């Protein structure tokens, strides 16, 4: 447990430091943020052709409405927490990579839902937009990372139980 805590804290500090440096912002945060805005716009465009994206901006010119997807809204904080959690825990590299990949996709998928919902909520009511943006969705994205980590722990412990069961079988069985 002490090893896990040490590596978790070390990875959290290291990854957040790298992420916040100008290099991390230019080569990680900005492209991911633009990607989240673009994917969100592509999905919204399927049912609302007026929606367009420009870099980190999502706009509906017909409704005179736009939001900016900024670094704190791109889901990467939850991804960093998930990475630190998974890679601090004793498991095989294959298990770690599988858990992280699935978690990365889960966090970003939920984050796209978040961006889309906030875009339309903001057009509807600014007060609800602020409340959901600051309190509900922030917590849900972090909770998503926690749920993925807990499901991953359950999956790897099932693998360990299965390996122990196979090991305990008589030879040739």
URZIVEN-V987154 format. One record per residue. RES is the residue in three letters. PHI is phi in radians with two decimals (999 if undefined). D_CENTER is the distance of its C-alpha to the mean C-alpha in Angstrom with 1 decimal. Layout:
BEGIN
res=[RES:RES]
phi=[PHI:PHI]
d_center=[D_CENTER:D_CENTER]
END
This chain:
BEGIN
res=[UNK:UNK:UNK:UNK:UNK:UNK:UNK:UNK:UNK:UNK:UNK:UNK:UNK:UNK:UNK:UNK:UNK:UNK:UNK:UNK:UNK:UNK:UNK:UNK:UNK:UNK:UNK:UNK:UNK:UNK:UNK:UNK:UNK:UNK:UNK:UNK:UNK:UNK:UNK:UNK:UNK:UNK:UNK:UNK:UNK:UNK:UNK:UNK:UNK:UNK:UNK:UNK:UNK:UNK:UNK:UNK:UNK:UNK:UNK:UNK:UNK:UNK:UNK:UNK:UNK:UNK:UNK:UNK:UNK:UNK:UNK:UNK:UNK:UNK:UNK:UNK:UNK:UNK:UNK:UNK:UNK:UNK:UNK:UNK:UNK:UNK:UNK:UNK:UNK:UNK:UNK:UNK:UNK:UNK:UNK:UNK:UNK:UNK:UNK:UNK:UNK:UNK:UNK:UNK:UNK:UNK:UNK:UNK:UNK:UNK:UNK:UNK:UNK:UNK:UNK:UNK:UNK:UNK:UNK:UNK:UNK:UNK:UNK:UNK:UNK:UNK:UNK:UNK:UNK:UNK:UNK:UNK:UNK:UNK:UNK:UNK:UNK:UNK:UNK:UNK:UNK:UNK:UNK:UNK:UNK:UNK:UNK:UNK:UNK:UNK:UNK:UNK:UNK:UNK:UNK:UNK:UNK:UNK:UNK:UNK:UNK:UNK:UNK:UNK:UNK:UNK:UNK:UNK:UNK:UNK:UNK:UNK:UNK]
phi=[999:-1.12:-1.09:-1.03:-1.07:-1.02:-1.20:-1.07:-1.11:-1.07:-1.15:-1.05:-1.10:-1.11:-1.19:-1.15:-1.11:-1.03:-1.11:-1.50:-1.16:-0.93:-1.04:-1.11:-1.17:-1.22:-1.84:-2.12:-1.09:-1.11:-1.11:-1.18:-1.09:-1.09:-1.11:-1.09:-1.11:-1.12:-1.07:-1.03:-1.12:-1.10:-1.20:-1.11:-1.09:-1.08:-2.06:-2.51:-1.08:-1.35:-1.34:-2.38:-2.16:-2.49:1.14:-1.75:-1.70:-2.00:-2.38:-2.19:-1.05:-1.11:-1.72:0.96:-2.33:-2.63:-2.29:-1.98:-1.55:-1.85:-0.93:-1.26:-1.92:-1.75:1.45:-1.24:-1.10:-1.16:-1.10:-1.11:-1.08:-1.11:-1.01:-1.07:-1.13:-1.20:-1.39:-1.60:-1.61:-1.22:-2.85:-1.28:-1.06:-1.07:-1.11:-1.11:-1.13:-1.11:-1.10:-1.19:-1.06:-1.10:-1.13:-1.00:-1.16:-1.12:-1.12:-1.24:-1.13:-1.12:-1.16:-1.13:-1.03:-1.04:-1.08:-1.08:-1.12:-1.20:-1.01:-1.32:-1.11:-1.13:-1.17:-1.45:-2.73:-1.10:-1.11:-1.14:-0.97:-1.05:-1.13:-1.18:-1.10:-1.45:-2.00:-1.27:-1.19:-1.02:-1.13:-1.16:-1.19:-1.17:-1.07:-1.02:-1.07:-1.12:-1.10:-1.05:-1.06:-1.14:-1.15:-1.11:-1.03:-1.13:-1.12:-1.24:-1.24:-1.15:-1.04:-1.17:-1.12:-1.14:-1.11:-1.17:-1.13:-1.14:-1.12:-1.42:-1.19:-1.12:-1.02:1.43:-1.46]
d_center=[24.9:26.0:24.7:21.2:21.3:22.7:20.2:17.2:18.8:19.8:16.5:14.8:17.7:17.9:14.4:14.3:17.8:17.2:14.3:16.7:19.7:21.0:20.3:16.6:16.5:18.7:17.3:13.5:12.5:15.0:14.6:10.9:11.7:14.7:13.0:10.8:14.2:16.1:14.3:14.4:18.1:18.9:18.0:19.8:22.7:23.4:24.7:25.3:26.9:27.3:23.7:23.1:20.7:22.0:19.6:17.3:19.6:19.6:23.2:25.6:29.0:31.0:29.6:29.5:25.9:23.1:19.8:18.2:14.5:14.4:12.4:11.3:10.0:7.7:4.4:5.7:7.3:5.0:4.5:8.2:9.0:8.0:9.9:12.7:13.1:13.4:15.5:17.7:18.7:21.8:21.1:22.0:20.1:19.8:18.2:15.7:14.8:14.7:12.4:10.0:10.2:9.9:6.9:5.2:7.0:6.4:2.9:4.5:7.6:7.5:6.7:9.7:11.6:11.2:12.5:15.3:16.3:16.6:18.5:21.0:21.2:22.1:24.9:26.1:26.1:25.0:25.3:22.9:20.5:20.6:20.4:17.4:15.6:16.5:16.6:15.3:11.9:11.0:11.9:10.4:6.7:7.9:10.0:7.6:6.7:10.5:11.5:10.0:11.7:14.8:15.1:14.8:17.5:19.6:19.4:20.6:23.2:24.5:24.8:26.8:29.0:29.7:30.6:32.9:34.5:35.3:36.6:38.9:40.5:44.0:44.6:45.2:43.7]
END
